Every structure is written in C-alpha cells, then in structure tokens.
Amino acid sequence: MKTSSLFALAASLLLLGGGSCNKDDNNDEKADANFSISGFENPVPATLNFINTSRNSTTYFWDFGDGTTSTQSNPTHQYTLVGTYILKLRASGPSGVDSICKLVTLDAVAQANKSYMSYFFDRCSGAPVGASFKTLNPASTNTVWDFGDGVININRDPIVQFLLPGDYTIKYSSLINGVRDTLTRIIQIQ
C-alpha cells in the first residue's frame, strides 16, 4: 500500500508548519525556514497568501516558481496561469540561512459541469509527504477521492500523506447538477 489511511492530524500539522523536513532540530537558535499557504482552493486566477512560519530569521527571499520573487515576510501573489509551481523560501537570521521548497498545482474552472482540483505538497520531493487537496468547482457536491490505496475518501478537501515514492493515480469525482464527473491525475512522488 503506497498511501496511508487519512492521517488528518499529522498531515495538518505538517501543512501548517508543525513538522520539519530534513531539519536539524538540535539547535534552537539556527534559522529554520518554513511556510504554509492559503488561497489555492480558488481557481486561476488565484491569489495565494504565503504564511511565513520561519524561526530565528529576519530577512526572507521568496521564489514563487513563475519567475517572480519577493522579500516581504508574508507576501501575497497572484497566479494567472494553470500549472504546477515550485515555491521556495530562503530565510536568513543571525545564526545562518535555511531554505525550504514546497509545491502547488493550480487549475481553472473552465467548464461549469466539470470537476476540478488543486493541491499543495508540504515539500518538493521525498517521502513521506503531506498533501492537501481542494475541490475547485463550487457546484461540485458528493465528492469522492481515490488515492490508489483502495480507501475511498469522501471529504470535500482531504488531507493525506504519501508514505513512499512512486507514481500515484488520483481519481477525483463530484456530482454536478445531478451528473457525476471524474478527473484522473497521475502524481509523481520522488
């Protein structure tokens, strides 16, 4: 089994910055870059809010993955194109520099009778990785998610954890005006 059952609490903590990935937790004074985002539940054009949860840092450099950057502590950024973006933060403080990257995939609601989703991974590569999935079409009801592990998830916006590297076939469907529509995506965890 490649995915675990829904570990909502553990994944929520990771997505909100409560967990660390490849960090040295032995030095409390060391710069520790981390962030979460909101706004990816909106279709493109989507304005994302970057919530900086870095510790022991005083300056920040953000790379939004679309050729634009910021040095604000908690920037907002609008994405106008559908796609997958690698989000990077470099945090600097008196005791050094630390960097982290995360991944977001944004979509548009191009047709009112189709299912659409977006998702945010709490790191760019490696496993385990926490992921938050969002239903984009406001007309979607009775959502059903299949993350390839044989467990069906009926939460509108599930949070899951992928435990192992590999290719995952994600099937998402929703009921729109009485008709079920299904979207399939293959997501690669490296």
N, C-alpha and C positions, 0 to 999 in steps of 0.2 A: 504494500500500500504506500503510495507516494505522498499523500497528504494525510494529515491527522484529522480527526474529528474537529469540529469547531472549537478552538481554544480562545473564546472571545476575550476573556480577561487577559490572558498572556499576550495575545496579538494586540489588544487595545493598548496595553502598557508599552509594547514596542512601537506602535504607531504614534503614540503620544509622547515618545521620547523617554519612557521609563526604562527602556533596555538599552544596552550598548552593544555595538558590533565591533569586534576586534579592537577594543579599547583597553588600555592599561588602567584598571581601577585602583591601583595601589597608591597613586599619587593624587591626592585631592586638590593640589594646587596647579596641576597641569591643565592646560587648555583642553576643553572637551567639546567638540563641535557636535551639535545635534539640532534637529528641527522637525516640525510636522507642518502639514498644510491643510487648508480648508478651501472650499470653492470648486473642487474637482467633481462635485456632484452636479455641476451645471454644464450644459452643452456648450461647445465652442460657438461664439467667442466667450471664453470663460476667464474671469478674473480670479486668480489664486492669491490667497493670503498665506504668507510664509511666517510661521510662528517659531521664532528663534528660542531654543531651549538650551543653548550652549552655556557652559560654565567656565568661569575663570578666563573670560575673554572680553576684550574691549573694542576690537575692530573686526569687521566682517567683510567678506567678499563673496557675493552670490553669483553663480553662473546658472541662468535659467534654461540652458540647453537649446535655446533658439537664437544664439548669437548676441543676446543682451545680458547685461550684468547690473549689479547694484552693490553699494557699500552701506546701505541702510541696515539697521538692526532687525527690523521686522517689515520687509518690503511687501508690496502687492505687485502683481504682474499679470497682464492680460495676454492670453494666448488666442490667436485668431485662426490658427490652422489645426486641423485634426492631426494627431500624431503621438508618438512616444518621445518623451523628453527626459534627459538625464539632468537631474537637479543637483548642483554642487554647492557646498558651503565650506569656506575656509575661515576659521575663527582664530584670531591671534590675541594673545594676552601676555602679561609679564613673564610667564613661565613657558612660553613657546607657542607653537602653531599646531592646529589639528584640523583635519578635513574629513568630510563625510559626503557621500552621494546617495541619492535616492532616485526612484523612477516613477513617473506618472504617464499614463496613457489617457488622452482626451479624445472625445468623439463629439459629433454634432448630431442633432436630431433632424435628419434630412427629410424623413417621411413620417407623418403623424401616426401611421399604422405599423411602425416597425419598432422592435426592441433595440435599445442602445445602452451601452455601459461604459464606464470609465473605471480605472483602478490606479492605486498608489501602492508601491512597494517600499518597505522601510529600509531598503538598501539596494544598490545597483546590481550586485552579484553575490553569489554564495548562498548557502542554505544552512540552517533554516532561515526562511524569510517570511515576515508577516505581510499580509496584503489586505487592503480594504477595497471592496468593490462597491460601485454606486450605480443605481438604476437612473438613467438619464431622462427617459420619456415620461413626462408627468401623467400621461394617460395609461401607463403600464400598471396593471394590478395582478394579483395572484402570481408573483414571481417564483420561478423555480431555477435553482442553480445546481449544476452537476460539475464538480471539480475533478472528476475522473477517479474518485476513490470509492465509488459505489454508495456514497452517502448523499442524499438529496437535501439541499438547504433551501428553505422557503422564506428566509429573511429577505426583505427588500434590498438591504445594503449589508451583505455579510462581511465579516472579518474572518480570514482564515490564515493558516500557517502552512507553508510548503516545507516539508522536512528534508527532502532530498533533491539534488539536482536532476534535471530531466525536462522533457517536453510534456506539458500538461494540456489536454484538450478540455477547454472550458465551454460548457453548454449553458446558455442562459436563455430562458424564455419567459414571456409575460403574456397576459391576456389583455388585448387592446380592443375595446368595443366588441367584446364577445368572441374575438378570434385570437387563437394562440399563435404567437410569432416566436421563432427560435433563432438565436445568434450563436455561432460557434467561433471560438478564437483558440489558437494554439499559442501558449505562453511558454517561453523557454527560461528555465531557472539554471544558471550556470554555476 
